[in-house]
Structure formats: C-alpha cells, structure tokens
Amino acid sequence: MLQKKTKIVCTLGPASSGMETILAMLKAGMDVGRINFSHGTYEANSALLRNVRGAACALGKSVAVIQDLQGPRVRTSNIPKGGLTLRPGEIVTLSLASLSPSQKKNQEKLKVFQVTYKKLDQDLSRGKIILIDDGLFKLKVLYARKKEIKCRVLSGGILTTGRGMNFPGSSLGLSAITAKDRKDLEYGVKLGVDFVALSFVQSAKDILDLRRLIKFYENRLNPRTKIIAKIEKEEALNNLGEIIEASDGIMVARGDLGIETDPARLPLAQKKIISQCLVAGKPVIVATQMLDSMQENPRPTRAEISDVANSVIDHADAVMLSNETATGKYPVEAVEFMARTCIETERSRYDDIIYPSRPGNNDLSPVPALSQAACLLAASLRAKVILVTTRSGFSVRAITSHRPNNSLVAALTSSPNVYRELALCWGARPYLAQQFSDIESLIGYGLAQI
C-alpha cells in the first residue's frame, strides 16, 4: 500500500475505545487521536489515551493525541422533558434568571426557556439573529433587556434542553477559557496530551492566555504541550494572521464556522485558512462531517468523498473524523475510506504545488531558504527521500510546507514529544533516534530505518 501523506485525525469515543478497534484504526490510516473533553469522565478519557499510546507502541507508529476543550458553549436550559414547540411567527422569551413557579407551570403557553449565559442581554441588540441546534432553529431579537430577551421565531420545531446556541454577527463577552476548561486542561497536561485544541478563539490573546496556563500547569519555562486554535467565529477569520502566528496549529472547525458565518463563504474560508497556514509552516486540520453518513452507513456519499479529496487538493495537513469514529457504527471502515481517498488524490497532479509558483512569505532566513532549496533539489533529482534531523520539528515543518510531491520526508528526532507531534505534519514519517556523535552515523541510522 502506498504511503499516505495527508494525516487522519480520529475522534475517540464509545465506538472506538477498545484496544483492538484502535489498533485496527491505526493500521487503516489513523495518525492522531482526538479526545473531546465535552464528553466522558476523566477516567474514561485517560483510558482512551492509554489505549492509543499502547496501540501506537505495539505497532511502532508515531501517534499524537489532541485534547479538545469544550470552550464557552451557550446552551438552552430548563426545558420540559417533552420539549418546547416553537412555530414560525411566535414570540419566545429567553430568560437569564431562574423561571418563576408560574413560568414553569405555563412554559409551553408562555414560550419561555432559560439559557446558560447570564449576561447574554448585554451582548445582543434588536435585529440580531440567534441560531440553535446547528441552525435548525432561527430566532430574531426584538429586544434585550435585563434578565430576558424577546425574540420572534423564524424557523422552529421542538426545542429540547442542552441545545447549542450561536450568535452570528454578535460578539459575546465570554472568555475562551472557562472554569471547566481550566480544570480539564490541568488534567490533560498532567496526563501527557500532545496538543490542546481551544474552542471559539477570537484573537491571539486567547492563545497567549492558554499558553500561560499550560506553562503554569507544566511548571516549565518552555511548555511541551502545543496549541491548536479552532477557527469557528467571524472574529477569528478577521484576526486569522495573528492567531496563526500565536498558535502551533489550526483547525478549520466547519461546524460552528458554517453557522457563525455565511455558509456560502465556508469553502473559500477553508481555502484561505489552509493557504495562510501553508505559508506560515503551521499544520492545519479540516474538520466536521467529512464522512458524516458513515455514522449509520457502511459507505460514504459521493459528496463526502469529494469533500475529503478537495481538502487534500487544498493542501491540508490533516482531515478529521468526528462522530464517524467516536460513536458511529463503522469506525474502522470510515478510516479506510478516508485513507484510500487521500492516497488516490495524492497520486494525481491536482494536489501538486508547481515550483516556483508556491505562495510564500519571501522569508530568506536560513531554515526556510534551505528547506525550499532541498525541495527543489529533491524534485530535480526525483529523490525518493528527504532525510531531516530535528530537535523541535521546525525544520521538518518548513520542508513539508513546500509539499514535496514525490519524496518521503523522513524525520529523525531524539525527542519523544517531537516524534509524536510530527504525526500531525503532512508527509512526515517520524523516527525516534538516539543521540549520535557524528553526522555519518546519524545518516546511516536514518537510511537503515527507511
């Protein structure tokens, strides 16, 4: 089987918690495990990490683990078990305080429910739109005053408690890092995750705040745990450059991004984010509903396969599976289909970067300049391998950002952390090496591993 260059991130959950399933997913093409801390207990999530580490060790494969923090999600609350029926044209009240006994008794008649963010009235104004449950419900704000918000229902249905809420065009005064996130982060850092994904990032400040916390929890000046910024808000798109610079990687979180912004702009936003990450040499993941139908079906739709292929053509470092592998019926098959699609697309000319037209930042400092020269030389010689030694992973990311189409990037490192981190890097095949006293011995070891 051909070596896949685009990496696959798999969300772990009840459908993929066992060692045998994780082993099968790794063999099928999984490179990174994602643990969503919105769900599961600490005990269950730590068991997932142990199984990933154990399976990776058994196969001798570099595998990274991402801890995904929940972030400041606003949800519906205190809705009766049978749900609340909202019809287009009706007036509904969002209460920021506890419901009175009368309101609870007549909740269906009064069309009132609570929300979890108690200062929402300060951030919304007349005419703003509220979307609930991935946009299935659409409300228009009539007015927002202390402790309540009146809205007109534009599209409705039966609303239940715990549904996520989005506020396109409105900037909420919520911190990107909640009290739950702080607790989860401390646990994840001590557990030894490789990356932390931060939800609802709006600016570089959110990343810097998270990095300070990681430094504190790791109790070291140069923190080991790396940060992935999830781009899912309009503010993040507006501040994309500074967020990429402050982060160690980016996730195109298309679920919320397609709700917070005009969904018709989503494909172009994806291309813009990937392009800027490519120039910066930062890994970028494309996520959400890539093979969504495989939660229930053994085969993906044609549109889903095309979505994966187009992300490869866009030059994403990684593509991600969410519910497909966390709770779906066919987790291993989903990885197999995604891997096959990546390989077939990579074999084509459509994902090739043609020199010297690659977009760049004209950085002539030594590592970027040498990296570009190495890729040009490898292309000219049709070299099968570019052998790179690295302590931090920087030189490997610099080379792979040029997407050498026909060359394997063999990355030798003595750092177990870097060995795992490079599992997220396009085209890199990491090898854990000992320290060598001379370059000839190091090269000899590297060639023997390939």
Buried (B, 14 or more C-beta within 10 A) or exposed (E): EEEBBBBBBBBBBEBBBBBEBBBBBBBBBBBBBBBBBEBBEEEBBBBBBEBBBEBBEEEEBBBBBBBBBBBBBBBBBBBEEEBBEBEEEEEBBBBBEEBEEEBEEEBEEBBBBBBBBEEBBEBBEEEBBBBBBEBEBBBEBEEBEEEBBBBBBBBBBEBBBEBBBBBBEBEBEBBBBBEBBBEBBBBBBEBBBBBBBBBBBBBBBBBEBBBEBBBBBBEEEEBBBBBBBBBBBBBBBEBBEEBBEBBBBBBBBBBBBBBBBEEEBBBEBBBBBBBBBBBBBBBBBBBBBBBBBBBEBEBBEEEBBEBBBBBBBBBBBBBBBBBBBBBBEBBBBBBBBBBBBBBEBBEEEEBBBEEEEBEEEEBEEEBBEEBBEBBBEBBEEEBEBBBBBBEEBBBBBBBBBBBBBEBBBBBBBBBEBBBBBBBBBBBBBBBBBEEBEEEEEBBEBBEEEE
